[in-house]
Amino acid sequence: MSLLLCHLLFPLIFDWISPLVCVISWKELMDFVTPVMDVATRLWSCTSRHASYVINLEENMCSLRIEMEELRNVGEDVKRRVEDAENRQMRRRNEINGWLNRLESLEREVNEILEEGDQEIQKRSLRNFCSSNCRSSYNIGRRIREKIPAVSELKNEGHFDVVADRLPSAPVDEKPLEKTIGLDFMFAEIWKWLEDEKVGIIGLYGMGGVGKTTLLKRINNEFLKTKLGFDVVIWVVVSKQANAEKVQEVILKKLEVPRYEWKYGSKDEKSQKIFNILKTKKFVLLLDDIWERLDLTEVGARRPNGEDNMSKVIFTTRSKDVCHVMEAHKHVKVECLAPDEALSLFRMKVGDDTFNSHPEIPTLAEEIVKECKGLSLTLITIGRAMADKKTLRRWDRALQVLKTYPSTSLTFSGMEDQVFAILAFSYDSLSNGPIKSCFLYCSMFPPNYEILEDELVELWIGEGFLTESHDIQRARDEGYDIIESLKVACLLDSAESEKHVKMHDMIRDMALWLTTKPGENKKKVVVKERVRMVKSRDFAEWKEAHMISLWDIGTVSLLDIGHEMSSFPNLETLFLRRSSMDEISTGFLEKMPLVRVLDLSYNYCLESCWQVHQLVNLEYLNMSFTSIKVWNIVGGLKKLRCLILNFTHIKEISISHLSSLQLFSMHGGRLQIACNEQKALLEELENLEYINEISIILDSDISVKKLLSSYKLQSCIRKLHLQCCSKIISLELSPSCVQAMVHLEMLQISSCDDLNNVKINAEDKGKQGFISRYNMFLPKFCKLHEVHIISCSKLLNLTWLIYAPCLQSLAVSACESMEEVIGGSDRVVEDNSGLFSRLTTLQLENLPKLKSICNLVLPFPSLKMIYVHSCENLRKIPFDSSTGKNSLKKIQAEQSWWDGLQWEDEAIKQRFNSFFMPSEYMDLHQVLGYGY
């Protein structure tokens, strides 16, 4: 086309200009010709561009297809990111919807144009490229050429930094709930009241363990499906002591009020803040386990009146009187289950396998269910206890035991005897005396208290409950086994906090009731919490007590006890925690000559304890989380076996006179003992004949050298914290040292600024290859479960962890120079195939140079949680499709880090996307847990 125009135009222009050359000058000719040539050039440019639409049709179609394919890929990435975000309960942004709609529309237009282009090319081939309809080719070519930049522009717009926003917390938090039996009628009745505008406050009352909380959970979960116009549903566990501030804190958290706005506010200020928010909302407040009147106005919640306030309050209680003092508009008694319902619940807990294991077991089951009197908690507890019993003898025996318990009328006043006699079946099923004593001891803690397992076992050791008490390590193992046995028997539950347990308040009340019963040498227990004034009638009870547990007791009350009580002749165990006292009053401990276990922990103001030496029978003393500065008791305490001083501010200490000491623990917090005194302390520990467990902080190279030179000290170490050891550049452990530290369970190294290396030396120190080939023969830290490395700015790696095959928790934070966790050649990892095989928690925080966790992919068969924060150079993690299979629960990190990870296979990333939880902040103490 272009060539044809040249042949036509230029001869015409030449013939037109030639006669003029003879008449006018050259300058005049150029003035005339230039505009003409400009017109011709513009005409040529326009003509050639338009001609290219036809000539380059196939090439432009190919370019459009490529651009469109790239746009589709971007679209798929955006859709996948949106889907992942929505699976994490996030909401896609409006701009994403707009972009996806434009993508869909543009893709439809491009497909139509390309189809027309294909048809036009086919027509050309049939006409040997001589198109009879140039206009059709031109129009198609132009449309194709114009779509290319449109597709490219939309593709470039598709690289979004954020595709979705986090939703506000759900108005209703779903509660874990198994299938309910026998509650349908009561549930339907209560739901009618919720729909009735005239009913504002509803009370559910009944004996403990009857199913009130279960019913309340079902009501809560029903709001997930039928909201009835309510803006928010708030669940609060109140328990015996109706603490308004505790209720306020739960409400403020649910309403997502920033903690800094109310943490240090008074009760009235919190109340006003709650009121200002709830007055604009239609809310449901679910209060579980109320024992006395709770002033809703004091909390900050307007009292629903069925007139101008359409909110609702539903509460559970064991007393009908509470329904009256709470001014409930409606109340209902939660009854025990009917016989058929009770049998269904019991059978569900026993399991069909056991229930049908013998044809006579169903008949015996009916008799056992009759003895349970329809109490849900009893049916569940005993059902679980019978789940593994498949012989008639075991079922006959169970029925006989149940029938021997006393029977009283099923009234509120007689509830304890009726209920506890049934619940005590699980207690009587415990295998031996020590485990029973350990169970009853858990009642020494307040209701709903989360008990640290280590602390509980140490108390059992101090009491002498464990048969292996002469050997602390073996006693610990026995103690942990007992905790598991109590969990299996449903007498203890796992708490929300890791390594903590708790006791259901109904089971706890049963345990306290058992201590009042004669027989089996049970010891009388007194437990008091938040007492501000001691009544005179209490002293008679206390005088008979063998164990007293006082929590959050005012100083005035302690003085009253000291003045009124002439002696505690039977007292063997005293818990005195969370009081405001700064010293123990003179003469107080003199009245307790038989005390063997004394727990003064969490008395943060307590600075003096010189009177303790008067307790000549004392075997266990815990003064953790106090402000004690000096421990220099001379004489006395010859029987003391356990001394625990964690998180204290001690500056001076001497223990050489504690000739019976077996367990010494002084870890957590910041050490304030001078270097020479640290060494002296280690020497005193070394010289104690019976010492076999030590947990300690060291902050000097002198004390560390002392530890590494003493086989006895090494063999006793359980928890070791090296803190601010500025002169230690390299921490080198010999095989004999590793072998000696057979009981080391936790190692923390923090703020050791010059430390650049930790290593296990083989016999040939100069040959790393020797270690690689023969490390399987070197001793290992077989009990080391936790390692925390914090603020060691020069530390390069943690390759020595190949010698910790049982490691469960690893936390590394603020180590600016660390580039890899496990370094060395691939052979090092291959020779240690069990590396990280038991690791459950991995935390990496603020490691700017970290590039690698490990060179080789690891299976991580036990891994549950990963936390990564501020590790921008960590672009790969050693995962494949089998990593963390059946164990992984959560990966928490910044969204940008997760999006930037490099994967060998996109399918691997897709597998782990469902576990990812975006987080911009990492709470170190929350991850590390108690005491670190």
Buried (B, 14 or more C-beta within 10 A) or exposed (E): EEEEBEEEBEEEEEEEEEEEEEEEEEEEBEEEBEEEEEEBEEEBEEBEEEBBBBBBBBEBBEBBBEBBEBBBEBBEBBBBBBEBBBEBEBEBBEEBEEBBEBBEEBBEEBEEBBEBBEEBBEEBEEEEEEBEEEEBBBBBBBBBBEBBEBBBEBBEBBEBEEBBEEEEEEBBBEBEEEEBBBBEEBBEEBBEBBEBEEBBBBBBBBBBBBBBBBBBBBBBBBBBEEBEEBEBBBBBBBBBEBBBEBBBBBBBEBBEBEEEEBEEBEBEBBBEBBBEBBEEEBBBBBBBBBBBEBEBEBBBBBBBBBEEBBBBBBBBBBBBEBBEBBBBBBBBBBBBBEEEBBBBBBBBBBBEEBBEBBEEBEEBBBBBBBBBBBBBBBBBBBBBBBBEBBEBEBBEEBBEBBEEBEEEEBEEEBBBBBBBBBBBBBBEBBEEEBBBBBBBBBBBBBBBBBBBBBBBBBBBBBBBBBEBBBBBBBBBEBBBEBBEBBEEBBBBBBBEBEBBBBBBBBBBBBBBBBBEEEEEEBBBBBBBBBBEEBEEEBBEEBBEBBBBBBBBBBEEBBBBBBEEBEEBEBBBBBBBBBBBBBBBBEEBBEBBBBBBBBBBBBBEEBBBBEBBBBBBBBBBBBBBBBBBBBBEBEEBBEBBBBBBBBBBBBBEBBBBBBEBBBBBBBBBBEBBBEBEBBBBBBEBBBEBEEBBBBBBBBBBBBBBBBBBEBEBBBBBBBBBBBBBBEEBEEBBBBBEBBBBBBBBBBBBBBBBBBBBBBBBBBEEEEEBEBBBBBBEEBBBBBBBBBBBBBBBBBBBBBBBBBBBBBBBBBBBBBBBBBBBBBBBEEEBBEBBEEBBBBBBBBBBBBBBBBBBBBBEBBBBBBBBBBBBBBBEEBEBBBBBEBBBEEBBEEBBBBBEBBEEBEBEEEEBBEBBBEBBBBBEEBEBEEBBBBBB
